[in-house]
Amino acid sequence: MSKEKLTLKQKIVERIENFFNRQFTLFWIILGVVVLVLIGIFVWNEIDKRVKQESASLVEEAQGKYAKWISESDEDKKAALEEELLADLSMIIKNYPDQYATQRALIIRGNLYYEKEEWQKAAIDYSDVANSFPKSFYAPIALFNAAMCYEETDEAGSAMGILTKLITSYKDSYNVPYALYTMGRISEQRGQNSDAEKYYTQLKEDYSYSNWSKLAQNRIIYLKIQGQ
């Protein structure tokens, strides 16, 4: 009987030891996974940090080249610098698609095309900023610039669509009062005076602090006189 009891105790002890051994093994597995995850996060953060630094440095160089391009008076030098700058900007946009540097690169390239009066190309780059980086500081600015480009190509419908997106998606942007005034002006040019008055009134009521509001009030008075 005592032998049987001893055997039973041994079995219980053995089971307890096996249980703790399994738990100990599981602990080390979990610990190993946690360590690997932490290492992965550290490596990723370091890579992301390096990518941001590299892309920021590249776009700053591009900004400097753009400034030189603007001021260059020699046509041959200007053309060579433009070719080099466009290559640099395209590289940044391709290699760093999710980075802040790409926002800047698109704006710079859009500005270059704007200076060259290549309105369609400029509008595409400006629109890409707003579409790819909707929460960016540059997004409402880029939308307004794109609308101005479409105005230059007599695409009033496209300009109005972009300005509508600007005033609905970025109500707090300093560009909105001017955008509303522009929408009123375009509407007048299209003979849509009732729409023009609507935009001017919205500008006057929602952004009364803006200098554009005073101009809007003048246009409202003019349209009312015209409608008599």
C-alpha positions in Angstrom: 0.0 0.0 0.0 2.8 2.4 0.9 4.5 1.6 -2.4 1.4 2.4 -4.3 1.0 5.7 -2.4 4.6 6.6 -3.2 4.1 5.8 -6.8 1.0 8.1 -6.9 2.9 10.9 -5.2 5.6 10.5 -7.8 3.1 10.7 -10.6 1.6 13.9 -9.1 5.1 15.5 -8.7 6.0 14.4 -12.2 2.8 16.0 -13.6 3.5 19.2 -11.7 7.0 19.3 -13.0 5.9 18.7 -16.5 3.3 21.5 -16.2 5.9 24.0 -15.0 8.3 22.8 -17.6 5.8 23.5 -20.3 5.0 26.9 -18.8 8.6 27.7 -18.6 9.1 26.7 -22.3 6.1 28.8 -23.2 7.5 31.8 -21.3 10.7 31.6 -23.2 8.9 31.4 -26.5 6.8 34.4 -25.6 9.8 36.3 -24.4 11.6 35.5 -27.6 8.7 36.7 -29.7 8.5 40.0 -27.7 12.3 40.5 -28.1 12.0 40.0 -31.9 9.1 42.4 -32.2 11.0 45.0 -30.2 14.0 44.6 -32.4 11.8 44.8 -35.5 10.2 48.0 -34.2 13.6 49.5 -33.4 15.0 48.6 -36.9 11.9 49.9 -38.6 12.1 53.2 -36.7 15.8 53.6 -37.6 15.1 52.9 -41.2 12.1 55.3 -41.3 14.2 57.9 -39.6 17.0 57.5 -42.1 14.5 57.6 -45.0 13.0 60.8 -43.7 16.4 62.4 -43.3 17.6 61.4 -46.7 14.4 62.5 -48.5 14.3 65.8 -46.6 17.9 66.5 -47.6 17.2 65.7 -51.3 14.1 68.0 -51.4 16.0 70.8 -49.8 18.6 70.5 -52.5 15.9 70.5 -55.1 14.4 73.7 -53.6 17.8 75.3 -53.9 18.0 74.3 -57.5 14.5 75.7 -58.2 15.5 79.0 -56.7 18.6 79.1 -59.0 16.4 78.1 -61.9 14.0 81.0 -61.2 16.8 83.6 -61.1 18.9 82.1 -64.0 19.0 84.5 -67.0 21.2 82.4 -69.3 18.8 80.3 -71.4 21.2 77.4 -71.9 22.1 77.2 -68.2 18.5 77.5 -67.3 17.5 74.7 -69.6 20.3 72.4 -68.2 19.3 73.2 -64.7 15.6 72.6 -65.4 16.4 69.1 -66.8 18.5 68.3 -63.8 15.9 69.6 -61.4 13.0 67.7 -63.0 15.1 64.5 -62.8 15.7 65.0 -59.1 12.1 65.8 -58.4 10.9 62.7 -60.3 13.4 60.5 -58.4 12.1 61.9 -55.0 8.5 61.3 -56.0 9.2 57.8 -57.2 11.4 56.6 -54.3 9.7 58.3 -51.4 6.0 58.2 -52.2 4.7 58.4 -48.6 7.2 61.0 -47.3 6.8 64.7 -46.7 9.5 65.2 -49.2 7.2 64.1 -52.0 4.6 66.7 -51.1 7.3 69.4 -51.4 8.6 67.8 -54.6 5.2 67.9 -56.2 4.7 71.5 -55.2 8.1 72.5 -56.6 7.5 70.7 -59.9 4.0 72.2 -60.1 5.5 75.7 -59.5 8.1 75.1 -62.2 5.4 74.1 -64.7 3.3 77.1 -63.6 6.2 79.5 -64.3 6.5 77.9 -67.7 2.7 78.3 -68.2 2.4 74.5 -68.7 -1.0 74.7 -67.0 -2.1 71.1 -67.4 1.1 69.6 -66.0 1.0 72.1 -63.1 -2.6 71.3 -62.3 -1.9 67.5 -62.2 1.0 67.9 -59.8 -1.0 70.3 -57.5 -4.0 67.9 -57.6 -1.7 65.0 -56.7 -0.7 66.8 -53.6 -4.3 67.1 -52.4 -5.3 63.6 -53.5 -2.3 61.8 -52.0 -1.8 63.9 -48.9 -5.3 65.2 -48.0 -4.3 66.1 -44.4 -1.2 68.0 -45.5 -0.7 71.7 -44.9 -0.1 72.0 -48.7 -3.4 70.3 -49.7 -5.7 73.4 -49.7 -2.9 75.5 -51.2 -2.4 73.0 -54.0 -6.1 72.8 -54.7 -6.3 76.5 -55.1 -3.3 76.5 -57.4 -4.8 73.7 -59.5 -8.0 75.7 -59.9 -6.0 78.7 -61.1 -4.3 76.5 -63.7 -7.6 75.3 -65.0 -8.8 78.8 -65.3 -5.8 79.6 -67.5 -6.9 76.8 -69.8 -10.5 78.0 -69.9 -11.7 74.9 -68.1 -14.0 76.8 -65.8 -15.9 73.6 -64.9 -12.8 71.9 -63.6 -11.8 75.0 -61.7 -15.2 75.2 -60.0 -15.1 71.6 -59.1 -11.7 71.9 -57.4 -12.7 75.1 -55.6 -15.8 73.4 -54.3 -13.7 70.7 -52.9 -11.5 73.3 -51.3 -14.3 75.2 -49.5 -16.0 72.0 -48.3 -13.0 70.0 -47.2 -10.8 72.8 -45.8 -13.2 75.4 -44.3 -10.5 76.8 -42.0 -7.9 77.4 -44.8 -7.0 81.0 -45.4 -7.5 80.2 -49.1 -11.2 79.7 -48.7 -12.3 83.4 -48.8 -10.4 84.0 -52.0 -11.8 80.7 -53.4 -15.3 81.8 -52.7 -14.7 85.1 -54.4 -13.1 83.4 -57.4 -16.2 81.1 -57.6 -18.4 84.2 -57.7 -16.2 85.8 -60.3 -16.2 82.7 -62.5 -20.0 82.4 -62.1 -20.4 86.0 -63.3 -18.2 85.3 -66.3 -20.4 82.3 -67.2 -23.5 84.5 -66.9 -24.7 82.7 -63.7 -25.4 85.7 -61.6 -27.6 84.0 -59.1 -24.8 81.5 -58.3 -22.3 84.3 -58.1 -24.5 86.2 -55.6 -24.7 82.9 -53.6 -21.0 82.6 -53.3 -20.4 86.3 -52.5 -23.1 86.0 -49.8 -21.5 82.9 -48.3 -18.1 84.8 -48.3 -19.6 87.9 -46.7 -21.5 85.9 -44.0 -18.9 83.2 -43.1 -15.7 85.2 -43.6 -16.7 88.8 -42.8 -13.1 89.4 -41.4 -11.6 88.9 -44.8 -10.8 91.7 -47.2 -12.4 89.6 -49.9 -15.7 90.0 -48.0 -15.7 93.8 -48.8 -15.2 93.1 -52.5 -17.9 90.5 -52.4 -20.3 93.0 -50.8 -19.6 95.4 -53.7 -20.3 92.6 -56.2 -23.6 91.8 -54.5 -24.7 95.4 -54.8 -23.6 95.5 -58.5 -25.5 92.3 -59.3 -28.7 93.5 -57.5 -28.5 96.8 -59.6 -28.0 94.8 -62.7 -31.0 92.6 -61.9 -33.4 95.5 -61.5 
